Amino acid sequence: MKKAFITGINGQDGSYLAELLLKKGYEVHGMVRRHSVAENQNYRLGKNNTSQKIHAHYGDLLDYPSLYRLISEIKPDEIYNLGAMSHVRISFDMPSFTIQTNAIGVLNMLEIYRTVVPHAKFYQASSSEMFGNSVDEDGYQRLTTPMNPVSPYGCAKVMGYNLVRHYRNAYNLHACNGILFNHESPRRGTNFVTNKVVKTAVSIKKGLQNKLELGNMDSYRDWGHSKDYVRAMHMILNHHTPDEFIVATGETHSVRNLCEIVFKKLDLDYRDYVVQNQKFVRPEELKYLKGDSSKTKEILGWQPEYTFDSMLEEMIVRWDKEI
């Protein structure tokens, strides 16, 4: 039986990945931080009794001794490094913590991987935020697009990405990067714009709120579903040659368009409820993302199963039941 070790297992992606690997017959181990939000952890890992089937361990990407002990004891065949300070806007308020967690944390993982289980396979969760406002002439970001991050989060992710490439080449490791564009689900935290919009819209429909405060309404994102993207993670890691891959839908929508679609599904006009609040605007804004995942589709055979519309429908159903 293969063993997998997932950092950030109680996050959106970690919980879906754990479910996928359990279905494939893996022994799944996951690292959680002691101060992780219990509500999110219980909701995500409580699905399908996942929490009862995995082996959860307390640890932190910045606690090298605990990481070393865990990897030495578990001896995983596959490592998925999904743990991170994941909120881009908050990274401006906590730049040092973001750099430490999202860059030095990757370095810690790679050093332990190299010295303890060099035979294993390593997946790093890289991000479209690394591109910043770089975009090719045809409107896409791809592996050859320059990386010019515009946030502490993006800067840290670039360092982690390059460390993985360096360790692979220097030490002949099976280490790979998945550059994932925005991906959402009912399990996404409500401080992320998609689930914030959906939850608030449902609350407004039920008469529990009367407005939705957002930042930049005209930023564009390539939004897919987390379930589709964790399938891609597994495919990337198990490709015979470690490499970099982009995972994206190839479609882009503005925050304004997101609001329009969600509110319309609830027979509401977003313009009656949405107001801009400067506290949600980033000091430097990433304006446009649209990923070219043709390499991932051609080499790995990956295809998304969700559409933007079906993803939003699933998110609406969750909040309609729970509010």
C-alpha positions as CSV (number, residue, x, y, z in Angstrom):
1,M,0.0,0.0,0.0
2,K,1.4,3.4,-1.0
3,K,1.7,6.0,1.7
4,A,1.0,9.7,1.0
5,F,1.8,12.7,3.2
6,I,-0.2,15.9,2.7
7,T,0.6,19.2,4.4
8,G,-2.4,21.4,4.7
9,I,-4.7,18.3,4.7
10,N,-7.5,20.2,6.4
11,G,-7.6,22.9,3.7
12,Q,-9.9,22.8,0.7
13,D,-7.5,21.0,-1.6
14,G,-6.0,18.8,1.1
15,S,-9.4,17.4,2.0
16,Y,-10.4,16.6,-1.6
17,L,-7.0,15.1,-2.2
18,A,-7.2,12.9,0.9
19,E,-10.6,11.6,-0.4
20,L,-9.2,10.9,-3.8
21,L,-6.1,9.1,-2.5
22,L,-8.2,7.0,0.0
23,K,-10.4,5.9,-3.0
24,K,-7.2,4.8,-4.8
25,G,-6.2,2.7,-1.8
26,Y,-3.5,4.9,-0.3
27,E,-2.6,5.1,3.4
28,V,-3.0,8.8,3.9
29,H,-1.2,10.9,6.5
30,G,-1.7,14.6,6.9
31,M,-0.2,17.4,8.8
32,V,-2.4,20.0,10.6
33,R,-1.4,23.1,12.5
34,R,-2.5,23.2,16.1
35,H,-4.3,26.5,15.6
36,S,-6.1,25.6,12.4
37,V,-9.8,26.7,12.4
38,A,-11.8,23.9,13.8
39,E,-15.0,24.8,12.0
40,N,-13.4,24.5,8.6
41,Q,-11.4,21.4,9.6
42,N,-14.5,19.6,10.8
43,Y,-16.5,20.6,7.7
44,R,-13.9,19.5,5.2
45,L,-12.5,16.4,6.8
46,G,-15.9,15.3,8.2
47,K,-17.1,14.6,4.7
48,N,-17.4,10.9,3.8
49,N,-15.8,10.2,7.3
50,T,-12.4,11.2,5.9
51,S,-11.2,12.3,9.3
52,Q,-11.8,8.7,10.6
53,K,-9.7,7.2,7.7
54,I,-6.7,9.4,7.6
55,H,-3.7,9.6,10.0
56,A,-3.5,13.2,11.2
57,H,-0.4,14.6,12.8
58,Y,0.3,18.0,14.4
59,G,3.1,20.0,12.9
60,D,4.2,23.2,11.1
61,L,6.2,23.9,8.0
62,L,8.4,26.2,10.1
63,D,9.0,23.6,12.8
64,Y,11.9,21.6,11.2
65,P,12.3,19.0,14.0
66,S,8.6,18.0,13.9
67,L,8.7,17.8,10.1
68,Y,11.8,15.7,10.2
69,R,10.3,13.4,12.8
70,L,7.1,12.9,10.9
71,I,8.7,12.2,7.5
72,S,11.2,9.8,9.2
73,E,8.4,7.9,10.9
74,I,5.9,7.8,8.1
75,K,8.4,7.3,5.2
76,P,5.9,8.3,2.6
77,D,6.0,7.3,-1.1
78,E,4.4,10.6,-2.1
79,I,4.6,14.1,-0.6
80,Y,2.0,16.8,-1.4
81,N,3.1,20.1,0.0
82,L,-0.2,22.1,0.0
83,G,0.3,23.8,3.3
84,A,0.7,27.6,3.0
85,M,-0.5,31.0,4.1
86,S,-3.0,31.0,1.3
87,H,-4.8,34.4,1.3
88,V,-3.2,36.9,-1.1
89,R,-4.8,40.0,0.4
90,I,-3.7,39.1,3.9
91,S,-0.2,38.5,2.7
92,F,0.2,42.3,2.4
93,D,-0.6,42.6,6.1
94,M,1.6,39.6,7.1
95,P,4.5,39.7,4.6
96,S,7.2,38.2,6.9
97,F,5.0,35.3,8.0
98,T,3.9,34.7,4.3
99,I,7.5,34.5,3.1
100,Q,8.6,32.3,6.0
101,T,5.7,29.8,5.5
102,N,5.4,29.8,1.7
103,A,9.1,29.9,0.9
104,I,11.2,28.8,3.8
105,G,8.6,26.2,4.6
106,V,9.1,24.7,1.1
107,L,12.9,24.7,1.7
108,N,12.4,22.8,5.0
109,M,10.2,20.2,3.2
110,L,12.7,19.8,0.4
111,E,15.7,19.4,2.7
112,I,14.0,16.7,4.7
113,Y,12.7,15.0,1.6
114,R,16.2,15.0,0.1
115,T,17.8,13.5,3.2
116,V,15.2,11.2,4.5
117,V,13.1,9.8,1.6
118,P,14.9,10.8,-1.7
119,H,13.2,7.8,-3.4
120,A,9.8,9.5,-2.9
121,K,7.9,11.8,-5.2
122,F,7.3,15.4,-4.2
123,Y,4.5,17.8,-5.4
124,Q,4.6,21.5,-4.7
125,A,1.4,23.6,-4.9
126,S,2.5,26.5,-7.0
127,S,0.2,29.4,-8.0
128,S,-0.9,31.6,-10.9
129,E,-0.2,34.5,-8.6
130,M,3.5,34.1,-9.5
131,F,2.8,35.6,-12.9
132,G,1.5,38.9,-11.5
133,N,0.4,41.1,-14.4
134,S,2.5,39.3,-17.1
135,V,0.4,38.0,-19.9
136,D,1.2,36.8,-23.4
137,E,-0.1,38.6,-26.4
138,D,-2.9,36.1,-26.9
139,G,-4.2,36.7,-23.4
140,Y,-2.9,33.6,-21.7
141,Q,-0.3,32.8,-19.1
142,R,1.8,29.7,-19.8
143,L,5.1,28.2,-18.5
144,T,7.1,30.6,-20.7
145,T,5.3,33.7,-19.4
146,P,7.6,35.9,-17.3
147,M,6.9,35.7,-13.5
148,N,6.5,39.2,-12.0
149,P,4.5,38.7,-8.8
150,V,2.6,41.7,-7.3
151,S,2.1,40.4,-3.7
152,P,4.2,38.9,-0.9
153,Y,2.3,35.7,-1.5
154,G,3.3,35.6,-5.2
155,C,6.9,36.5,-4.4
156,A,7.1,33.6,-1.8
157,K,5.5,31.2,-4.3
158,V,8.1,32.1,-6.9
159,M,10.9,31.2,-4.5
160,G,9.2,27.9,-3.6
161,Y,8.7,27.1,-7.3
162,N,12.4,27.7,-8.1
163,L,13.6,25.8,-5.1
164,V,11.7,22.7,-6.3
165,R,13.3,23.0,-9.8
166,H,16.7,23.5,-8.2
167,Y,16.4,20.5,-5.9
168,R,15.2,18.3,-8.7
169,N,18.1,19.2,-10.9
170,A,20.8,19.3,-8.2
171,Y,19.8,16.1,-6.4
172,N,18.0,14.1,-9.1
173,L,14.7,14.1,-7.3
174,H,11.2,13.4,-8.5
175,A,10.0,16.8,-7.6
176,C,7.4,18.7,-9.6
177,N,5.3,21.9,-9.6
178,G,1.7,22.3,-10.4
179,I,0.9,25.9,-11.2
180,L,-2.8,26.0,-10.2
181,F,-5.0,28.9,-11.2
182,N,-7.8,29.9,-8.9
183,H,-9.9,26.9,-7.9
184,E,-13.0,26.9,-5.6
185,S,-15.6,24.7,-4.1
186,P,-18.2,24.6,-1.3
187,R,-15.2,24.0,1.0
188,R,-13.4,27.2,0.1
189,G,-13.0,29.6,3.1
190,T,-15.5,32.5,3.1
191,N,-12.8,35.1,3.2
192,F,-12.1,34.1,-0.5
193,V,-14.2,36.1,-2.9
194,T,-16.1,33.3,-4.6
195,N,-17.5,31.7,-1.5
196,K,-17.9,35.1,0.1
197,V,-20.1,36.2,-2.8
198,V,-22.1,33.0,-2.8
199,K,-22.7,32.9,1.0
200,T,-23.6,36.6,1.2
201,A,-25.9,36.4,-1.8
202,V,-27.8,33.5,-0.2
203,S,-28.0,35.3,3.1
204,I,-29.4,38.4,1.3
205,K,-32.0,36.2,-0.5
206,K,-33.1,34.9,2.9
207,G,-33.3,38.4,4.4
208,L,-30.4,38.0,6.7
209,Q,-28.1,40.6,5.2
210,N,-28.6,43.6,3.0
211,K,-25.2,44.3,1.4
212,L,-22.0,42.7,0.1
213,E,-18.7,44.5,0.5
214,L,-16.0,43.8,-2.0
215,G,-12.7,45.2,-3.3
216,N,-11.8,45.5,-6.9
217,M,-14.8,44.4,-9.0
218,D,-12.9,44.5,-12.3
219,S,-10.1,42.0,-11.6
220,Y,-10.3,38.9,-13.8
221,R,-9.6,35.3,-12.7
222,D,-9.6,31.8,-14.2
223,W,-11.7,29.9,-11.8
224,G,-12.0,26.1,-11.7
225,H,-13.2,23.5,-9.2
226,S,-10.8,22.1,-6.5
227,K,-12.0,18.5,-7.2
228,D,-10.7,18.7,-10.8
229,Y,-7.5,20.3,-9.7
230,V,-6.6,17.7,-7.1
231,R,-7.0,15.0,-9.8
232,A,-4.4,17.0,-11.8
233,M,-2.1,17.0,-8.8
234,H,-2.1,13.2,-8.6
235,M,-1.5,13.0,-12.3
236,I,1.3,15.5,-12.3
237,L,3.1,13.7,-9.4
238,N,2.8,10.3,-11.0
239,H,3.9,11.3,-14.5
240,H,7.1,9.3,-15.3
241,T,9.1,12.5,-15.7
242,P,9.0,15.2,-13.0
243,D,8.1,18.5,-14.6
244,E,6.1,21.7,-14.3
245,F,2.4,21.8,-15.4
246,I,-0.3,24.5,-15.5
247,V,-3.8,23.6,-14.3
248,A,-6.5,26.0,-15.5
249,T,-9.8,26.2,-17.3
250,G,-8.7,28.7,-20.0
251,E,-11.7,30.9,-19.2
252,T,-11.7,34.2,-17.3
253,H,-14.4,36.0,-15.4
254,S,-14.4,39.3,-13.6
255,V,-15.5,39.6,-10.0
256,R,-18.3,41.8,-11.3
257,N,-19.4,39.0,-13.7
258,L,-19.2,36.5,-10.8
259,C,-21.5,38.7,-8.7
260,E,-23.9,39.1,-11.7
261,I,-24.2,35.3,-12.3
262,V,-24.6,34.3,-8.6
263,F,-27.2,37.0,-7.8
264,K,-29.1,36.3,-11.0
265,K,-29.4,32.6,-10.0
266,L,-31.1,33.8,-6.9
267,D,-33.4,36.2,-8.8
268,L,-31.5,39.2,-7.5
269,D,-29.7,42.2,-9.1
270,Y,-26.2,42.4,-7.7
271,R,-26.1,46.2,-8.3
272,D,-28.7,46.6,-5.5
273,Y,-26.5,45.0,-2.9
274,V,-22.8,45.2,-3.8
275,V,-20.7,48.0,-2.6
276,Q,-16.9,48.6,-2.8
277,N,-14.9,48.8,0.4
278,Q,-11.3,50.0,0.1
279,K,-10.1,47.8,2.8
280,F,-10.5,44.8,0.5
281,V,-8.5,46.4,-2.3
282,R,-4.9,45.2,-2.6
283,P,-2.0,47.7,-2.5
284,E,-0.9,46.3,-5.8
285,E,-3.6,44.6,-7.9
286,L,-3.3,41.5,-10.1
287,K,-5.6,42.4,-12.9
288,Y,-6.0,39.4,-15.2
289,L,-5.4,35.7,-15.1
290,K,-6.2,33.1,-17.8
291,G,-4.1,29.9,-17.9
292,D,-3.0,27.7,-20.9
293,S,-3.3,24.1,-19.6
294,S,-2.8,22.5,-23.1
295,K,0.4,20.7,-22.0
296,T,-1.4,19.2,-19.0
297,K,-4.2,18.0,-21.2
298,E,-2.0,16.7,-24.0
299,I,0.6,14.9,-21.9
300,L,-1.4,13.8,-18.8
301,G,-4.9,13.5,-20.4
302,W,-6.4,15.8,-17.7
303,Q,-9.8,17.4,-18.4
304,P,-11.9,19.4,-16.0
305,E,-15.3,17.9,-15.2
306,Y,-16.9,21.0,-13.7
307,T,-17.9,24.2,-15.6
308,F,-17.8,27.7,-13.9
309,D,-21.6,27.5,-13.8
310,S,-21.8,24.0,-12.2
311,M,-19.2,25.0,-9.6
312,L,-21.3,28.0,-8.6
313,E,-24.5,25.9,-8.5
314,E,-22.8,23.5,-6.1
315,M,-21.6,26.3,-3.8
316,I,-25.1,27.8,-3.8
317,V,-26.6,24.5,-2.8
318,R,-24.3,24.3,0.2
319,W,-25.2,27.7,1.6
320,D,-28.9,27.3,0.9
321,K,-28.9,24.2,3.1
322,E,-26.8,25.6,5.9
323,I,-28.0,29.2,6.3
